[in-house]
Amino acid sequence: MKASIRKLGFSIAGLVLLVVSGLSFYESRHLKEPVVLSDGVTQVMKLSKYFPDIEGTANDCNIYVLEGKEPGATLCILGGTHPEEPAGRLAAWLFAENGVMMKGRLIVVLSANRSATTVTRVGGAYPPDFIIPSPWGGQTFRLGDRWSNPLDQWPDPEVYIHYPSGQYLAYLDSRNLNRCWPGRPNGTLTEKTAYAFLEMIKKEKVDVVIDLHEAELQYPVISTIVTHEKGQELAAVVSMTLTDLEGFKMGLEFSPKNLHGLSHREIGDYSDAISLLFEAPEPFLDATRGKTTTDQLLTGKDEFVVKAGKHGLLFEKIDEKGWPIDVRVGRHTSAILQTMASWTEVHPERPLLCDNVPRYAEVIEKGIGKFLQDPAHGKPGRVLFE
């Protein structure tokens, strides 16, 4: 009798745990992130416009278009390729909520792999979301993972064979958008997503694509621009200008021709666009980190990563000040704006000029939250959700 009661107790406890955790996972997957459209956003489309097969899937994301008063070139920002690198999404958010194009056209993507925003890394003890404080109370964002949600794409292959190169990659990277370019129309959800974006890039005649990322300090490709050979001159000027004038180091790396699936390689190879990838430092991702918390994510502080630096194990400097989210986002906004300026110097007949987006120093001084718009005061029809 006692054994039966004990079993019943364990069963009830297990059921309660299952319900509570299930509700938590559901809420995380369906958390709505408001976007208050800037006056500069002239059109919002779905990615499925360019490839109908992804309509209704988790990755049928919003595409925000900002058209300038004067014609010019077209630049595309991809935020959220890896949602666990939130500075990329947040920098893109500042353009969608504040940017006004004066010359040329800007295409902004906040959730390039939207599926990956709806899950956190298995076994990583990641927080499901985080809050950016603001004068009006703050906004909650999903944290996400590096890979598409297994609920949307499963099972993983034993070995991921990249299409069309045939290169063997890690099995998990079959759900990694930045290993699935150029994609294919009859592939997995992640491959279809890359294919849809490439169709958009070609049909919209995009001149420059910038893929926004963050990297652990133990990763050698950090604090840098990775460029396809078509963009080497542009990237070199941006790198030198930022390092000289903005007060932070921005290196330059060339995209390896034999490493396939990455945006900085395949977009340049399979379209007319110049493809660039920006990397900012994020200690939250380091294997030597301490407890994984939202505070660690936002402050960029970690005593264990600092200790790893003292032992020469890092490719970027860190001290007790850490790498705060404001610093990381500011690096990205300045790098994007400088790319526009450097492009315009070489192509004055097809300029790019964006107003009302803060640069590095201003983001650090005022904080990201100062530039997030209050959805409660958004104009009718100008508040959407990611």
ABEGO torsion letter per residue (X at the ends): XAAAAAAAAAAAAAAAAAAAAAAAAAAAAABBBBBBBBAABABBBBAAAABAAABGBAABBBBBBBBBABBEBBBBBBBGABAABAAAAAAAAAAAAABBBABEBBBBBABABAAAAABBBBGAGBBABBBBBBAAGEBBBBAEBABBBAAABOBBBABBBBOAAGBBBBAAAAABAAAAOAEBAABBAAAAAAAAAAAAAAAAGBABBBBBBBBBAABABBGBBBBBAAAAAAAAAAAAAAAAAAGBBBBBBBBBAABBGBAAAAAAAABABBBBBBBBBBAAABAABBBBBAAAAAAGBBAAAAAAAAAGABABBBBAAEBBAAAAAAAAAAAAAAAAAAAAAABAABBBBBBGBBBAAAAAAAEAAAABBBAAABBBGABBBX
